[in-house]
Amino acid sequence: MAQYSSTLDTVFEALTDPTRRAVIRRLGGGPASVGELASEFTMALPSFLRHIRALEGSGLIRTRKTGRVRLCTLEHDRLAVVDGWLAEQRAIWESRTDRLEQHLREAKDD
């Protein structure tokens, strides 16, 4: 788990912002230009670009420039790291609750 620590920190930090989560949700439907993404928000373009840079810095999205358009693409591998970490946590807690349930059943039977 320690090998994921800096990656997870960066990704979770990027995902703390609702604008960034909305961009990730939108990019789940396919690539989009920065202009298309920005049109869904009421903030100024320079402010929106800070969110794009944060997402790019976290590795959650990749951007490439084609002519005058910057196209954003979701990086599914980076989301898979988060999904893997959450699955590990879920397994730990399910195991603990299963043991607690078993303990309570045994205590009730005694």
N, C-alpha and C positions, 0 to 999 in steps of 0.2 A: 504494500500500500504506500510505503514511503516514496517509491519511485514515481508515484502519481502526484505527490504532494504539490509541487510547484505548478504543475499543469492544472490540477484541480483548483488551486487557489486562484490562478489567473482566470480560469473559466467561470468559476462561481462569482468572482468579483465582477466580471463583465456582465453576468446575468442578473446582477442585483438591480439593474435599471430597467424599468418597464418599457422604455423605448427600445432598448436593445433586445429585450425578449420579444417584442412585437416584430422587430426586424427578423429575428431568427424564425419566428412563426411564419412570417410572410415568405422567407426564403425556403421554407420547407416545401412550398408549392412550386419551387423552381427559381432559377436565377432571375435577377432583376437589376436594372440600372440604379445608380444612386438617386437619379432624378425621380424615378418611379417610386422608390422607397420613401424619399423625402416628401413626396406629394401627399402622403398619408398623415403627415404631422404638421402642426401649426408653427413649429420653430423655424428660425432662420437657417439657411443652408450651412453656414459655418458651424453652428451649434450641432446640427445633424451630423456633419462630417466628423465631429469629435466622437460621436457614438460609433460611426463606421470604423474609425481608426482603433477605438477600444476593442471592437469585435474582431477586427483584423489582427490586432496585437495579441489577442487571446487565442488566436488560431481557429475561432469558430467560423469565420468567413474568410474567403479569399477574394481579392479584387484584381481585375485586370482591365487595362485601358484598351479600348478599341476605337481608334479615331478620337472623337471628342467625348465618348461615352465611357464611363467606368462601370463595369458589370460586376455585380456581387454574386458569389456562389457560396452556399452553405458547405462547410467541411464536416461531413458526416462522421469521419473518424474521430474528430475531437469530441463530438457529442457522445460517441460510443464509449469514450473513456469515462464520462460522467455517468452514463447509464450503467457501466460495469461497477463503478464505485457504489452507486445507489443499490444495485443488486446485492453486492456484498453486505451492505448495511442491513438491507431487508432480510437477508438470510440469517444474519446474527440475531436480529430481534425476533424473527419468527422462531428460531431455535430456543431463545430464552422464554418466549411466551408458551411454547409447547412444553418446556420443562416445568414452568409454573403451573400450567394446566394439569399436567400429570401429577405434580406434587399435591395440588389441591384435591384431585380425585382420590389419591391414595389417603390423604388426611381425612377425607369425608368417609371413606370406607372403614377406617379404623374406629 
